[in-house]
């Protein structure tokens, strides 16, 4: 009986950890936000939509946008561009509005 109890406990623990892994994977996929082309997104770019409550985006260390509103953005070799407000947050240097 002791062997069966150990097996059931091991199985239950493994199943619980497996379900937790699936939940974490689903959260990670959501972190990137919905991507799109068209709209305000420049030709040749793929933009992403970010809203308050979403995970921080790659490069958030250089961004000083209003974190209380949604933004459509993309990043490239220059930095992060907020297509909603037309500002660029370069990897080096001060943020500036695009012409």
N, C-alpha and C positions, 0 to 999 in steps of 0.2 A: 504494500500500500504506500509506503514511503517513497518508493521509486516512481510510482504513478503521480503522486503529489508534486514531486520535483519536476517531472516532465511537464505537467500542466502549468506549473509556475513559470518554467522556462519558456514555454510556448506563449503564455499570456504576456510575458515581458517582451519577448521578441515581436509579437504582433503589435503591442503598444508602441514600441520604438519604430517599427515600420510605418505605422500610421502617422506618427509625429514627423518622420522624414518626408512623407508625401505632403503633409500640410506645409512644411517648410519649403519644399520645392515649389508648391503652388504660389506661396508668398513671394519667392524670389522671381518667378516668372512675371508676377504682377508689378514688381518694383520698377521695371523698365518703362511702364506706361504704354498706352496705345500709340503706335507709330502710324504716320500717315504721310502722303505726298499730296500736293495741291493746296488749295486754300491759300493761306499766307506763307506757306513753305516755299522757299525759292526753288526754281527748277534745278533738278539734279541733286537735291538734298532730301533726306528723310527726317521729318520732324517728329518730336515726341510731345505729348500733352502731359503736363504736371500740374497737380492741384494740391492745396494744403491737405495734409494727412497722408499723402503719398510718401514713400521713402525718398531720402535725399538723392539727388542725381549725381552722376559722375562729374567731378569738377566743381562741386558745390562750394569748395573752399575759395574760389575766385569770384563767386556770384554775390552781388549785393542787391538783388532785386527784392521786390515786396513779396515776402514768403506767405502773405495772407490772401493772395489771389492766384488764380490759375495762370499758367504760362505755356505757350507753345515754343519749343526751342530745338536747336540742333547744335552739335559740336563738331569742330574740325581742327585742323592744325593751328589755327589762330586762337581759338578759344570757344566759349559757349555763346551762342547768339540767341537772344530772346526775340523771336519774330513777332510776338504780341506787342512789345513796346519798341522794337527796332533798336535795341541796345546790344552791344557786344561786350562780353566780359573776357578779355584776353588772358591767356595763360601768364603773360608778363605785361605789366603796365596797368594803367588806370582804365576803368570802364569808360566807354564812349558811345554816343548815339551815332547810328549809321546815317549817312546822308540820304 
